[in-house]
């Protein structure tokens, strides 16, 4: 959250079976990630950063699938 948004801590709220959970107010996107004049409108830097995170998530899932489905010894022959 802090990478993308300017947030303020509002306090905590008791939640059944969980205990106290922190609540935050989103004041807008961080200055380097927002469009001029609108703190809630994303710019190109936001979409690039968000896309990088999505790519890393996909890459991690693919590597997990490969680890589960490939034999422990894998040789490439030419």
N, C-alpha and C positions, 0 to 999 in steps of 0.2 A: 504494500500500500504506500509506504513512504517513498518508494522509488518514483511513483507516478503522481501522487496527490499531496496537496498541502492539507494537513489534517490537524484538528485540535481535539485534545482529550476532554470528554465531557464528564467523565466519572465512571462509576461501575454500577451494575444492576444485578441483583440476585436472580439466579436462574435455577429452577428446581433441578436437582440431581447434578448440577454442574458447578455451583458456587457462584462467586462474583465474576461477571464478565465485563470487560472494559468496553465503553461506548465512545465512538469518535464522531466528529462532525467533519464532513468533507467540505473544505473551503474552495476547492477548485483544483485544477491540474497544477503541477509545479511549473514555474515560470518558463523553463526551457522546453516544456512539452505542450504549451497551450498557444492557441492562435492569438494574434494581437486583438486586444479589446474585449475578449471573452474568456474568463478563467475556466469555463467548462467546455470549451471547444478545443479539440485536439489538433495539433499541427502534424507535419510530416515526421518530425522526430519522434513523436509519441507512437505513431504507427510502425515506425522502424523498430523501436525498442520493444513494442508489444509483439511484433512479428518474430523478433529474435527469441523471445521467451516461448512462443508457440513452437518454433522450429526446434528448440532444445527439448521441449516436452515430447515432440514426435520422435526425435532422434533417440531419446531415452527409452521410449516404448519399443522402438524397433530393435535396439540393442538388447533389451530384456527378452523380447521374443526370440532373437537369434540365440541367446544364451540358453534358453529353455529347449530349443528345437534342434540345435546342432550337437553332434557328438562331442565328447570332451576332447578328443584329438581330431583335428581337422587338418588334412594335408591338401595342398594344391600341387597338382602334377602338370607338367608341360610336355 
